[in-house]
Amino acid sequence: MSWAFLRDLLSGVNKYSTGIGRIWVAVVFMFRLLVYVAAAENIWKHEHDEFECNIKQPGCENVCFDHFFPVSQIRLWALQLIMVSTPSLLVVFHVAYRENREKHHNQKLYRNPGKIDGGLLCTYLISLILKTGLEIVFLVLFYKLYNGFKIPRLVKCDIKPCPNTVDCYISKPTEKMIFLYFLVATSCLCIVLNLSELSYLIFKYSIKCYLKRQMKKQQGSKSDCSDTIGYIMYVLCRIIKTFSC
C-alpha cells in the first residue's frame, strides 16, 4: 500500500496548524505511519497462515480465525490512520477556497488565506472534533472486537465444523501485543493533543473577542463623555453671553 498521499496531506496541513497541531502531525507521521510501514505491517503479514489449530479438520482453522479476528488488526490500524487524517482535508480545502476566491475577484480579500480566523477557525475546530471522535471510536472498536487490548497465546474454539473444542495458537503474540499497546498509547496521545489544541483555540479566541468588546465599550463611553462635555460647554457659553448682554 502506498502512503505517499497521506504523507503529502500531513505535510500540507502542517503549514496551517498551530504549534500543538504540528506536534500532532509529527506524532502521526513518525510514531504511527512510519512504525506501521517499517515494522507493524510485516509482523501481521502472514497472520492467517501462521494461525494454527491442533486439528486438521477442513475449514476449522478458517472459521476459528474468522471468529477471533473478524477484522485484521493491521488493516483496522491502517483504516484508523486514514480516517483520523482525513478531517484535516477540510482545512486544506477551506484554504484552497480562500485562495481561489482571491484569484476570482483578482484582489486581496484576506491578510493571509491560511490564518486561522473567521470561517477557517470554525472549519479547524470541526476537524479537531472529528479527529478526536474518530480516535475514540476506533479505540472502542478495537476493544470490542478483540475483547480488550490483549493478544492471547492460546485460544479455544468449538465452532462448527470443528468436531470438538480445539486449541488454536496465534503467531508472535508478545510482539503483536507490544505493537497493539503502542497503537493505543499513540492514539491516546493524539486525543490529548487534539483536546489541548481545541481548548487552546477556544480560550485564545474567547479572550480575543472579550478584549474587543471591552475596547468597543470603552470607545463608546469616551465618545459619550465627549458629547456630554461639548453640550455642557455650549450651555455655559450661552449663559455667559446672556449675562454679558
BELURNOR-V187361 format. One record per backbone hydrogen bond with DSSP energy under -0.5 kcal/mol. NH is the residue of the N-H (numbers start at 0). CO is the residue of the C=O. E is the energy in kcal/mol with one decimal. If there is no record, write none. Layout:
NH,CO,E
NH,CO,E
//
This chain:
6,2,-2.2
7,3,-2.6
8,4,-2.4
9,5,-2.4
10,6,-2.2
11,7,-2.0
12,8,-2.4
13,9,-1.6
14,10,-0.5
14,11,-0.9
15,12,-1.5
16,13,-0.8
21,17,-2.0
22,18,-1.5
23,19,-2.0
24,20,-2.2
25,21,-2.2
26,22,-2.4
27,23,-2.6
28,24,-2.7
29,25,-2.9
30,25,-0.6
30,26,-1.5
31,26,-0.5
31,27,-0.6
32,27,-3.0
33,28,-1.9
35,31,-2.2
36,32,-2.5
37,33,-3.0
38,34,-2.2
39,34,-2.1
40,35,-2.4
41,38,-0.7
42,38,-1.4
43,39,-1.7
44,41,-0.7
46,43,-1.3
49,45,-2.0
50,47,-0.9
51,49,-0.6
51,168,-1.9
53,166,-2.2
54,52,-0.6
59,56,-1.8
60,56,-0.6
62,58,-2.2
63,59,-2.4
64,60,-2.7
65,61,-2.2
66,62,-1.7
67,63,-2.3
68,64,-2.5
75,71,-2.3
76,72,-2.2
77,73,-2.0
78,74,-2.5
79,75,-2.2
80,76,-2.3
81,77,-2.1
82,78,-2.7
83,79,-2.7
84,80,-0.9
85,81,-1.5
86,82,-0.8
87,84,-1.1
88,85,-2.6
89,86,-1.4
90,86,-0.6
91,87,-1.7
92,88,-3.0
93,89,-2.1
94,90,-2.4
95,91,-2.3
96,92,-2.4
97,93,-2.1
98,94,-2.5
99,95,-2.5
100,96,-2.2
101,97,-2.0
102,98,-1.9
103,99,-2.4
104,100,-2.3
105,101,-1.1
106,101,-1.4
108,106,-0.8
114,111,-2.2
116,114,-1.3
119,116,-1.4
120,116,-0.6
121,117,-1.4
122,118,-2.2
123,119,-2.5
124,120,-2.5
125,121,-2.4
126,122,-2.2
127,123,-1.9
128,124,-2.2
129,125,-2.5
130,126,-2.4
131,127,-2.4
132,128,-2.5
133,129,-2.6
134,130,-2.1
135,131,-2.1
136,132,-2.4
137,133,-2.4
138,134,-2.0
139,135,-2.4
140,136,-2.3
141,137,-2.6
142,138,-2.2
143,139,-2.6
144,140,-2.6
145,141,-1.9
146,143,-0.6
147,142,-2.2
149,147,-1.5
154,167,-2.6
156,165,-2.7
161,158,-2.3
165,156,-3.2
167,154,-3.0
168,51,-3.8
169,152,-1.4
172,169,-0.7
175,171,-2.2
176,172,-2.3
177,173,-2.0
178,174,-1.8
179,175,-2.1
180,176,-2.5
181,177,-2.1
182,178,-2.3
183,179,-2.3
184,180,-2.6
185,181,-2.5
186,182,-2.1
187,183,-2.4
188,184,-2.2
189,185,-2.2
190,186,-2.1
191,187,-2.3
192,188,-2.4
193,189,-2.6
194,190,-2.5
195,191,-2.3
196,192,-2.5
197,193,-2.5
198,194,-2.5
199,195,-2.5
200,196,-2.6
201,197,-2.3
202,198,-2.6
203,199,-2.9
204,200,-2.5
205,201,-1.6
206,202,-2.3
207,203,-2.0
208,204,-2.1
209,205,-2.3
210,206,-2.5
211,207,-2.0
212,208,-2.3
213,209,-2.2
214,210,-2.3
215,211,-2.3
216,212,-2.4
217,213,-2.4
218,214,-2.5
219,215,-2.5
220,216,-2.5
221,217,-2.2
222,218,-2.1
223,219,-2.0
224,220,-2.2
225,221,-2.4
226,222,-2.0
227,223,-2.2
228,224,-2.7
229,225,-2.2
230,226,-2.1
231,227,-2.4
232,228,-2.4
233,229,-2.0
234,230,-2.3
235,231,-2.4
236,232,-2.3
237,233,-1.9
238,234,-2.1
239,235,-2.6
240,236,-2.2
241,237,-2.1
242,238,-2.3
243,239,-2.3
244,240,-1.5
//
